[in-house]
Amino acid sequence: MLNKEIIVKRLSLIKYLYQIGIEQSRQSETIASFSILSFHDSIEMFLKLLAEHKNIRSDKLNFLDYWTKVPSLTLKESMRNLNSRRVNIKHKGLLPSKSDIEISRVNATDFFEQNTLPEFGIDFKEISLLDLIQYEEVKKNLEIASESLENNNIEKCIEHSALAFDDLIHNYEKSKESYFGNSPFYFGKDLTFLSSFHIGIGNEFEGRTGRKLDDFIDRVKESLEGIQSAVKILSFGIDYKKFSKFKLLTPNVVRFIGGNRSAEIYGEKKWTKENCQFCIDFVIESSLKLQEFDFDINEIMDNTPPEIKIINKKAST
């Protein structure tokens, strides 16, 4: 019998794969077809975990054999149909209808909700993907965001989702810096204090010329900052289209010298519970994406501070 910590961790992975299926099922019909593969894989992972938990040898079991080994499992016929749809897609190249996709989504949801609690003593709805996140500061802010969403505090949920993502990007990049501050995700210097206001170049010219120069400086700065941000997000392997929606929904997080931060909101936002959940899910997905391939900079290069030698020479007489 497996201990609860291992079970929770693996159920979190199963739920993550299931949620990928949910997301796929709501896309265009061709993409939605692959949701059936995700649903089937997540359920098969569940069955293998259950067999291991009950000390049942599963290496020679077919998908439907688990219902014979564990009679308490429900929805055998629904899972038989799901398995048939999976075979049609994977081995026959037959795409399911829209109604088949919707039925598969409902069946997969029912399977997890009906079987997780009786078999593992854990409510499927209460399984949190936050258990998969390794970055503690990100996890802490997402816990606050999730709790705020449960309490209908939409603004606080959005704010801490933004802070969690800022922690994720900042801390991940910092962990890859060398002793001298060089980062493989460096795409140009910070332009925060290079606006026309801070430089004051336009003030040296009168009238229209000064205003045009100020405008040119600000536009170049804004364009370069946009390129830097986009390239950095893409270099992390994060879905840029989802990132765009996330940025439109969340406040802009500004870091100050000393470590303080502020979340600045521009314009009116149409915040809903669905949008809040999207923001939380996006940060979780981005965290897991970065965790897929991570590395320790100290295992690649000598990152110890250089030794400084001071040589005292006697003055010549």
N, C-alpha and C positions, 0 to 999 in steps of 0.2 A: 504494500500500500504506500502510495506517495504522500509526502508531507504537504500541508496546505500551501506553503509558500511556492513550491514547484507547480502545484495545480493552478494556483492563481496566475502565475507567470505564463503558463502555457495556454490557459483559457483566454488570457489577454491577447496572445498572438492569434488564437483562433477567432476571437471577436474582431480583431483588426482585419483579418482576411475576409471575414463575413461582411464587414462594413465596406471593404473595397468592392465586394459584390453588390451591395446596396447602391453604392455610388455608380457603378457601371450600369446597373439595371435602369437607371434614370437618364442615361445618355441616349444618343441616336440608336436606332434599332440594331445596326450592325455591331456597334460597340457593346450594346446591352446584351447581346448574345453571349459574350464572354462572362457575364455575371454568373451564368449557370455553372461554368467551370470553377469560379471562385466559391460559390455556394457549396458545390460538391466537395471541393478540396477542404474547405473549413469543417464540414461535417465529418469527412473522413479523418481529419486530424483529431477531432473530438472523439471519434470511435476508437482510434488507436490509443489516445490518452486514457480512455475509459478501460480498455483492455489491459493496459499497463497497470492502471490503478487497482484492477481486480485480479492481477496476476494471471491473465489469460494470454496464451501465446497467439499472436496475431499475424505472424509472417506468412501464413498460408491461408488466411481468411479472405474471402471475397467481400465486397461491400455489404451485401445483404446477409452474410453469415453472422454478423455481429448481433442481429436481432434474435438469432437462435441461441447464441452464447449468453446474451443478456436479454432475457424475455421481458424485462421491465421497460425496455426502450419502446417508445411510441412512434406512430406515423410510418410504419414499415411500408405500406403501399404508396404513400406519398413519396417516400425516398426511393422506392423502386422506379416510380415515374421520373423522378429527378435524375436518377442514374441512367435511364433510357435516353433522356434528352442530352445528357452529357456524352453518351456513346454516339448519338446522332451527330453532334457537333464535331467531336474529336476524331472519330474514326470513319464517319460517312460524309462529313462536310455539309450536313443538312442544318440550316439555320432555323432556330425556333421562331414561332410567331410571337407577337407582342403579348398575347394572353398567356402563352407558355412561360414567358419571362416573369410576368406578374405573379403567376401561380407559383413559380419556383421561389420568388422572393418571399411570398407569404408562407410557403411550406418550410423554408429554411428558418425563418423567424420563429414559426411555431415549434419547430424541432428543438431549437436551443432553449426557448422559454419553457417548454414542457419537460425537458430532460436534464437540464443542467442542475437545477435545484435538487431533484430526487437522487441523482447519481453522485453529485459532488457536494451537496449541502450549500451551494452558492447560487444566489439569484443571478441569472444571466444579465438582467438589466443593471445590476449593481457592479458588474465587472468593469473596471476602469482601465483604459489604455494608458493612463498615466503611470501605471506600474512598469511600463516598458521604457520609460524615459530615464536616461542615465544622468542628465544634467540637472542637478539639484535645484538651482535657482529657477530654471525654466519650469520644472515640476511644481515648485512652490507657488509660482505665480499662476500656473494653470489650475492648481487646486483652489486658489482664491477665486479665479474666474468661474470655475465650475460651481463652487458654492454660491457665488453671487447670482449665477443664472438660476439655480434652484430657488433662491430667495427673491427672484424677479428684480434684482438690482442690475438692470441692463447696462447702465453706464459703467459701473465698477467692473462688470464682466469684460466689457470691451477694452477698458483701460488696462486691465491686467493681462489680457490676451496680447495687447501691443507690447507691454513690458516683457512678457515671456519671450516673444519673438526677438525683441531687441537683445535680451540676455543670450538667446541662442546664437545669434549671428556674432555678437561681440565676443562672447566667451569662446566660441569655437575658433574664431580667427586668432584670438589672443593665445590660445593653446598651441597654435602652429607657428608662433613668432620665434625667431632666433633671439639670442641674448641682445643683439643690437637692434631689435625691433623690426627686423625684416620679416615680411609675411608673404607666403606664396599666393595669397589673395589680395595683394597690393595692386591697385589699379589707379594710382595717382594720389597726390597729396590732398589733405582736407582743405576745402575751399571756403569753409564757414566764414572766415574773416577777410575774404577777398571780394566782398561786394563793393559797389560804388560808394556806399555810405562809409565803409571802413577805410577804403583807399583814398577817397576824396579827390580823385584825378579830375573829375568833371568840374570841380569847384575852381580849377585853375583857368577854365575857359568860360567866357560869358555867353549868356543867352542860349540859343538853340544848339550851338555846337557842344556846349557843356552838357545839356540834357541828353543829346544823342549819344555822347560818349558814355555817360552814366548808364543809359539804356543798353548800349552795346555790351558793356562790362557785365551787367546783371544777367543779360540773356546768355552770354557765353558761359558764365558761372553756372547758371541753371541747367544749361544743356550738358555741360561736363559732369555735373553732379548726377544728372539723370542717367548718363551713360555709365558712370562709375557704379551706381546703385544696381542698374540692370545687369551689367557684366558680373558683378559680385554674386547676385542672386542666382544667375544662370550657372556660374562656376561651382556653386554649392549643389547643383542638381535639383534645385527647387522648382516646382511648376510655376512658371512666370505668370500664366493667366490667372491662377488661383491667387498668387501673390498680389496681382493688380487689384483683384476684388478685395482682398484683405486690407490693402493700403487705403482703398477708398472708404472702407468701413471704420478703420481704426485711427486714433490720433497719431500725430507725428511725435516720436520720442526723441528728445534732444538731450544729449549728455553734456554735462558741464565739467570743468576742471575740478577735481576733488571727488568725483563719483556721483554727484547728485544728478537727477534726471527730472524732466518735466514732460508731460504728455499734452501736446498742443492740438486742439481741434479747430479745423477750418471748415466753415460752412455747416449747414444742417445735414444730419445723417438720419436715414430711415432705419433705426435699429429695431430689430425684432428678435424673438427668441431663436428663430431659425438662423438669422445672421450671426447671432452670438455663438451658436453651436458650430456654425461654419468656421468662425475665427478660432475657436478652441481646437477643432479637428484639423485645421490647417497647420497650426503650430505643432500639434502632435505628429502629423504626417511629415512635416519638415524636420522635426527632431529625429524621427526614425530614419528618414532619408540620410541624414548626416551620420547616424550611427551605423548605417549599412557598411560604409567604408570610412573608418577612422584610423588615425595613426598617431604615434607618439613621436614628436619631433626629436626627442632625446635619443631615440633608437636609430635615427637617420644621420644626425650630425652631432658633433661635439658642441654642446650648448652651455658649457661652463664658462664663467667669466674669465676673460683673459688675465694672465698674470702680469702685473705691472711692476717692473723693476726700476728702482731709483738708484742711480749711480752717483755717489758723491765724489767729486774730483777735488783734490787739494789745489788750492791756488798756487800757481807757479811763482817762485821768488826771483 
